[in-house]
Amino acid sequence: MRLLRNIRGLRLDVTELDSIGEPRNGTVQQLLKKKSGRTTVPQVFVNDEFIGGDDDMKRLASAGGLESALAAAVH
C-alpha cells in the first residue's frame, strides 16, 4: 500500500496479497472476512490487529493521526 510506504521514520514490514484472478468471495476474501468482517481490499493489519481499509487510512492520514496510530501499534 503506497500510503504506508510513504510514512517516514517508521520501519514497517508491508506484505501485500494480490487477489487479482481469484473469484469473487474466493479463499483470500473469505479469510479476510473471518478476520476483519470485510471482504474489500486493501485491509491493513498491524500486529495481527485490523486497523482499517484504504478509506480508513486516508481519513487517519488527513486528520494527522496515521503515523501516531501506526507507531503505537508497532511499538
C-alpha positions in Angstrom: 0.0 0.0 0.0 1.6 3.2 -1.2 0.3 5.2 1.7 2.1 3.1 4.2 5.4 3.1 2.3 5.4 6.9 2.3 5.5 7.2 6.1 8.9 8.4 7.0 10.6 7.3 10.2 8.6 4.1 10.7 10.3 0.8 9.8 7.3 -1.2 8.6 7.3 -4.6 7.0 4.5 -4.4 4.5 3.1 -7.6 3.0 0.8 -7.3 0.1 -1.5 -10.1 -1.1 -2.7 -9.8 -4.6 -6.1 -11.4 -5.1 -6.4 -10.5 -8.8 -7.6 -13.5 -10.7 -9.2 -15.0 -7.7 -13.0 -15.4 -8.0 -15.1 -13.0 -6.0 -15.6 -14.4 -2.5 -12.6 -16.6 -3.1 -10.3 -18.0 -0.4 -8.4 -14.8 0.4 -11.6 -12.8 0.7 -13.2 -15.4 2.9 -10.2 -15.4 5.2 -10.2 -11.6 5.4 -13.9 -11.7 6.2 -13.3 -14.0 9.1 -10.5 -11.8 10.4 -12.0 -8.3 9.9 -15.6 -8.7 8.9 -14.9 -7.2 5.5 -14.2 -8.6 2.1 -13.0 -5.4 0.4 -9.3 -4.7 -0.1 -6.9 -3.3 0.8 -7.1 -4.2 4.5 -4.4 -3.1 6.9 -3.4 -5.2 9.9 -0.8 -4.3 12.4 0.4 -6.9 14.9 -2.5 -9.1 13.8 -5.0 -6.3 14.6 -7.3 -4.9 11.9 -6.6 -1.2 11.5 -8.9 -0.5 8.5 -9.1 -0.2 4.8 -8.0 2.4 2.3 -10.6 4.9 3.2 -9.8 4.5 6.9 -6.1 5.0 6.3 -6.8 8.1 4.2 -9.1 9.6 6.9 -6.4 9.0 9.5 -3.7 10.5 7.3 -5.7 13.6 6.5 -6.6 14.0 10.2 -2.9 13.7 11.1 -3.3 10.5 13.1 -2.0 7.8 10.8 1.7 8.0 11.8 1.0 8.0 15.5 -1.6 5.2 15.3 0.9 3.0 13.4 3.8 3.9 15.7 1.7 3.0 18.7 0.7 -0.3 17.1 4.3 -1.2 16.1 5.8 -0.4 19.5 
